């Protein structure tokens, strides 16, 4: 199951992140997960939201540079070694991870990790074959 992620390219200036969250909030778009990576001059805000199409539209209307990317969301036990098992499954099959970020779900016993991989469709099949629990957008909306 693929999940739509919104990437927003931001100048590394005061107030840019606040602007994005204000736009999303004003349009009743709920942020489910986020990651922010920065350099000296710019940052990339990666978001999983409840309405990615609307988020793309309103952020573009405000003149922001945005892109949609397909990522994977995996639910795993929130315990020592939980992530290692999933990473080993991907490594064993030669799937390269470009980046990832994580958060805890409603249950403190489960963690959700968002992966950007080179071969999304292949990774989905391999994880399903390994009984790894993949989440879809509807699953994330209910967290």
Buried (B, 14 or more C-beta within 10 A) or exposed (E): BBBBBBBBEBEEEEEBBEBBBEBBEEBEBEBBBBBEEEEEEBBBBBBBBBBBEBBBBBBEEEEBEBEEBEBBBBBBEBEEEBBEEBBEBBEEBEBEBEEBBBBEBEEEEBBBBBBBBEBBEEBBEBBEEBEBBBBEBEBBBEB
